[in-house]
Structures are given as structure tokens and as C-alpha cells.
């Protein structure tokens, strides 16, 4: 009696899985940046800018805290949430895409506000804040790509 053929298992990750994995990895850059700024803020140390010269002005402004909580700590929480949701989605947990999209959208809108504050109100830029804005912009692009890809999949079914 011949042995039954082995089932073919597709081990190639889907495009969505790869995009969610990219979101997870990119969010770790933002998380590291936010944790660094939070620790420095709570320790009362001044952050030294090496690329631009406005870190002290930005990070010591009244906009650097929300109700006594360092804004960077809020960012760290947001980046951790993005990392967690994207990782769960990459491993196939359904329903993680919508909350991920909501959080990243809120982060993007808040980043626009913070960039405005640096450019117009404070008139100084912090390289760590600009890095966070760039990370959020990349996260937004990745989430849009996931949503567009998901919409095409749904339309094709």
C-alpha cells in the first residue's frame, strides 16, 4: 500500500503578514526613541542634539508634558500598543487591523500637531522628536498599504 502524499503547506508569508511584521519592527525604533526621551525627562537630564540645535528648547517647553506626564511616555505607550497589535496581526490574530489603524491615525495627527508646535510656536526642532515623526509617517504608510491590500482582497472575494 502506497503512503499518502504529504500535504502541501504554504510556508511563504502573505504580503499582509510581511507588512504587519514591518510595522512591528518600525514601531520598535519609535519605542526606543520614546523610552530614551522619557528616561532622560524623568531623570532631569538635558538631551543633547547632534544634528539640530533645538532639543533643549523643545524638550523643556510646556508642551513636553501632558498633565505632568512626559509626552514621550505617552508616545512609548502608543508605540508599544502598535508593536503589540501588529505582532498579533502578523501571527494571524483577526481583528487587530482596525485598532492598529485607529492608533496609528491618532499618532499621525498628533505628530502633525507637534511638528507645527516645533516649527511655529517653539521655533526649534528636536532631532528625537523629528525621528518620532518620521517613524509615525512610515507607520502610517505601512498601515495604509495594509488597508489598501485588504480592500483589494475583500473586493476579489
MARFILO-797721 format. One record per residue (C-alpha): y, z negated, x. Coordinates in pm, whole numbers, plus 50000, padded with zeros to 5 digits. Layout:
! residues N
YZX;...
This chain:
! residues 157
500005000050000;503345010450145;506084984750187;509034987449956;512085002850121;514744978750239;517764977950007;520884993950148;523594967850175;527134979550233;528494956750504;531704976550552;534604955650424;536694971450150;540314981050206;541414951849988;539334927750197;540954940650514;544434937950360;543764902150247;542494894050597;545694908850741;547744887050504;545804856550625;546424864550991;550114872950947;550664841050747;549374820951044;552304833951252;554704821250986;552824788450958;553064782551333;556774790551332;557434767551035;555384738851178;557234741451510;560624740251335;559514711351112;558314690651407;561494697251604;563644688651300;561784656151230;561894646551600;565654652151601;565404677251883;567574707951912;565754741251917;566774764352198;567244801052119;566254825852388;567054858452206;570084849551991;572524820852028;572844806051680;569824783451641;571804751151667;574374762351410;571724773851162;569264745251204;571934718251193;573664732750887;573474716550545;571174745050442;568394734150681;567154707450437;566374705550068;566834670449936;566194655550279;563084676750337;563314701750622;563364736850480;560834746350748;558364721450592;558714739550259;558044771850448;554984756950615;553604747250276;554264782350142;552634799150444;549614776150412;549304785050043;549484822250129;546874817850403;544554798950168;544864823049875;544484854050094;541454839550271;539804831249940;540594866249811;539174881950130;535924863550064;535734877349712;537164849449501;538614866049194;542004856549056;543654848349389;545764880149399;548194870649124;549224836449258;549394851749606;551744878949480;553924853349300;554264830949606;554994859849842;557584873849598;559324840049582;559214837449961;560704872349992;563564864349752;564234831349928;564234849050266;566884872950139;568994842950034;568504825850371;569384857750560;572564860150352;573414824050439;572954830850810;574914863350807;577764854950570;578114817350533;576974802650866;577794834051067;575004826751313;571354836451341;568294816551443;565514836751606;562864814551448;564384819951104;564534857351168;560864856651270;560044839350944;561984865750751;560114893350935;556754876950865;557674873950498;558724910450489;555354920750638;553514898250391;555454914350107;554504949250226;550834939350254;550784923549908;552444954549760;549764975849930;547064953749779;548614955949433;549044993849456;545474997849577;544234975249298;546154995449041;544535027649164;541085011549143;541724999848787;543075034048684;540005051248832;537575029848630;
